[in-house]
Amino acid sequence: MMTEHVLSRRAFLRAAVAAGGITALAGCGSPSGGGGAVPLAYWNFFVGGDGERMVGLVDTFRDEAPRTDVTATTLAWGAPYYTKLAMACAGGRAPDLATLHASRLATFGKELVDEWDLAELEARGVTPDQFPAPVLERVTIDGRLMALPLDTHPLVLFYNTEVCAQAGLLAADGTLAPIQGAEAFLDAGRRAAAVTGANGIAFGAADALATWMVFWSLFRQLGGRIELPEGGPAEVDRDAMVEAMAFLQTMCDGTIASKTLDGPAAPASFASGQAGFLLIGPWEIVTAQNAGTPFSMTQFPAIFGDVPYVRADSHSLVLPRQAKVDPAARSAAYDMAVSMLTNSLDWARGGHIPALSSVAESPEYLALQPQSAYREAAQVVEFDPDAYFSGSGSTLMSRAGQTLQGITSGALTPDEGADDLIGWLDQQLTLGSPV
């Protein structure tokens, strides 16, 4: 028996906003399964090492549930993925299960995905208290669990163990000695640069994602807040914004960090030994491993204050809204989601912190080095501000990146950068969400 949903015009318009425009998309809800198998359609955006690990998770579930016929579809990450998913949800012909960044729930969470039934999850051994508190808060809307976290992927600090040893930056046990405070961090960068003869910190100063991750971490460590009410104006802690931007500009002095490295160049620079540190997400572990770089990883340090708050996101699983829900396919979606969570140890090898506590606290994960060395970051993560134009791969990240690249290059002063970004936020909010 099918459960029917009536999709409102509001839901359709919300999808258009998420997609950046109204486009046509053929639906792909579960087709009829052959031989009595339950059909299950799953969408994701993983490629490269993550893509291979996701194939492994899907295949593990196929082995566990031979009576479920899984069709896994990989789409291009960013606007193409969210466009297709949003329009499929609005059209009621979405897949049975999909991956979503938790930071994008401000758009999707109201009408485009269904909430997770806590009783169904508990029957499969999963309860909300098994997830990190800040991640659980992000995927909960109006008291309803709208996404199931698979992982947390924060900004992390890679360090070259040989460079740092020569620079006198390692503790007696061979790990990076604690770095506390702005000047200590900048000094570590200078000391590493003296060893490499190039830069101390590899950082994508010309990359929107890298600059936003570091800026947001610094801004939140300073206690800065951004509230984005519909209609505006933006409520911004301007002093914290200026101070965070000033630190970025000081760091990118050409010695501590380059003013010009783009996204791909920064991890390549670190992998080749031209920098002692790398600031980026944990997924770049594969680049360092493949290069044979002597390295380890740790949490992004507390540059300001005592708590190392850090920008992060979470790959999460959602139940896309369908016009007609097949109970058998919905049950299989629960089974597959829980299987992916409980078997996420291999997923963690790619750098992501497992969201499920039974995995994150397991001896096998704790023995995984350097991946488990920054696991405590999951307790102090800071997600992007709530807005329909915010989140990973969003307009906010792209436009803020333009401002921040002006800061790192020296084209803008911190005061000018704050005025530029706040002005854009105000303008964006006056447009209003059309949903």
Secondary structure as GFF3:
##gff-version 3
##sequence-region A 1 435
A	DSSP	beta_strand	3	4	.	.	.	ID=ss1
A	DSSP	alpha_helix	9	19	.	.	.	ID=ss2
A	DSSP	three_ten_helix	34	36	.	.	.	ID=ss3
A	DSSP	beta_strand	38	44	.	.	.	ID=ss4
A	DSSP	alpha_helix	48	64	.	.	.	ID=ss5
A	DSSP	beta_strand	68	74	.	.	.	ID=ss6
A	DSSP	alpha_helix	79	90	.	.	.	ID=ss7
A	DSSP	beta_strand	97	101	.	.	.	ID=ss8
A	DSSP	three_ten_helix	102	104	.	.	.	ID=ss9
A	DSSP	alpha_helix	105	108	.	.	.	ID=ss10
A	DSSP	beta_strand	113	114	.	.	.	ID=ss11
A	DSSP	alpha_helix	118	123	.	.	.	ID=ss12
A	DSSP	three_ten_helix	128	130	.	.	.	ID=ss13
A	DSSP	alpha_helix	133	138	.	.	.	ID=ss14
A	DSSP	beta_strand	140	141	.	.	.	ID=ss15
A	DSSP	beta_strand	144	145	.	.	.	ID=ss16
A	DSSP	beta_strand	148	149	.	.	.	ID=ss17
A	DSSP	beta_strand	151	154	.	.	.	ID=ss18
A	DSSP	beta_strand	156	160	.	.	.	ID=ss19
A	DSSP	alpha_helix	161	166	.	.	.	ID=ss20
A	DSSP	alpha_helix	182	196	.	.	.	ID=ss21
A	DSSP	beta_strand	201	203	.	.	.	ID=ss22
A	DSSP	alpha_helix	208	221	.	.	.	ID=ss23
A	DSSP	beta_strand	226	227	.	.	.	ID=ss24
A	DSSP	beta_strand	235	236	.	.	.	ID=ss25
A	DSSP	alpha_helix	238	251	.	.	.	ID=ss26
A	DSSP	alpha_helix	265	271	.	.	.	ID=ss27
A	DSSP	beta_strand	277	280	.	.	.	ID=ss28
A	DSSP	three_ten_helix	282	284	.	.	.	ID=ss29
A	DSSP	alpha_helix	285	291	.	.	.	ID=ss30
A	DSSP	beta_strand	295	299	.	.	.	ID=ss31
A	DSSP	beta_strand	310	313	.	.	.	ID=ss32
A	DSSP	beta_strand	315	320	.	.	.	ID=ss33
A	DSSP	beta_strand	324	325	.	.	.	ID=ss34
A	DSSP	alpha_helix	327	342	.	.	.	ID=ss35
A	DSSP	alpha_helix	345	348	.	.	.	ID=ss36
A	DSSP	beta_strand	353	354	.	.	.	ID=ss37
A	DSSP	alpha_helix	357	360	.	.	.	ID=ss38
A	DSSP	alpha_helix	363	366	.	.	.	ID=ss39
A	DSSP	three_ten_helix	371	379	.	.	.	ID=ss40
A	DSSP	beta_strand	381	382	.	.	.	ID=ss41
A	DSSP	alpha_helix	395	409	.	.	.	ID=ss42
A	DSSP	alpha_helix	414	431	.	.	.	ID=ss43
###
